Amino acid sequence: MERLGFEKKWVIVMGLVLGLMIGWAPLGLADAVSSEKAQELQKVEAKAEEAKEPEKPTWNLGADFLSQYVWRGIALSRTAMVFQPSLTGTYKGFAINVWSNIDMNERNPYGKASHRGFAWNETDLTFSYSREVITNLTLTGGLIYYILAGNNSQFNSVEIYGTADYKLPWFNFGVSAYREVAHFPGTFVQWYIHRAIEIPYLVEGMNLDLYASWSAEFSNDKAAYPVFDSAGNLENKFYQSLHAGYLAVALNIPVGKYVVVAPKVQYWYGLGGQSTGTLNALSWDAQHNHILGGVNLTVNF
């Protein structure tokens, strides 16, 4: 009965997010029809401006202040806030990103050594290339190198990935696949929908960002993703299961020309089956559902 009640709750939450995404559809279509010519003119003018000046690299510096660090449904922090700075540079479709996680009071129950307090425990380097291959369809390929603190992992990790993103009238839909090629062999697949709803009548450039995703993990490493039976006993199986769902809402508020402040709320939840026991076992707080919040600060230059 408890599981049934939980399933109803996340179905309701997911329905609300999807309703917000689709609820603006009629208005969005009406606006698109009425302003189609104006948009086409703007595109022509924008291309003319681009032709005058050579394309330049763009950079943005960002930072998240969150109540918890959750990665693909797995809680990698507990009891304290985390600080996650990042730097991204893009040029002609190529992008490089440096991202880090800083735990204000790390308490890893699975760490090799007992440690509490401030800890810079992860840095990720991402290299990617994106290209719109046909109208509204963008393909991205890249590599992520995870540099992990020795107390939390004996090895670093490397993934190659690809994403196909298609822009529909009301929202974007995409599918991504990540393949671990170093020490934790496995494939992570994620599909998502995303929509940004403009709210210009409050602050120019402000929007409500809605995101929902679901995932599956096909692990080839029994230690990386342990599997448990209904009684909680460890099984000698590979983890091949629906994994985690994710809902996120962020309000992007421009502050001047270069700065954006975005309060946000996120909800991670297990998709049942093998995922419940595995997420409980891997999460530092021994939970498979997580609600967290915080704020993001981004500076574009």
Secondary structure, 3 states (H helix, E strand, C coil): CHHHHHHHHHHHHHHHHHHHHHHCHHHHHHHHHHCHHHHHHHHHHHHHHHHHCCCCCEEEEEEEEECCCEECCEECCCCCCEEEEEEEEEECCEEEEEEEEEEEEECCCCCCCCCCEEEEEEEEEEEEEEEEEECCEEEEEEEEEEEECCCCCCCCEEEEEEEEEEECCCCEEEEEEEEECCCCCEEEEEEEEEEEEECCCCCCCCEEEEEEEEEEEEECCCCCCCEECCCCCEECCCCEEEEEEEEEEEEEEEECCCEEEEEEEEEEEECCCHHHHHHHHHCCCCCCEEEEEEEEEEEEC
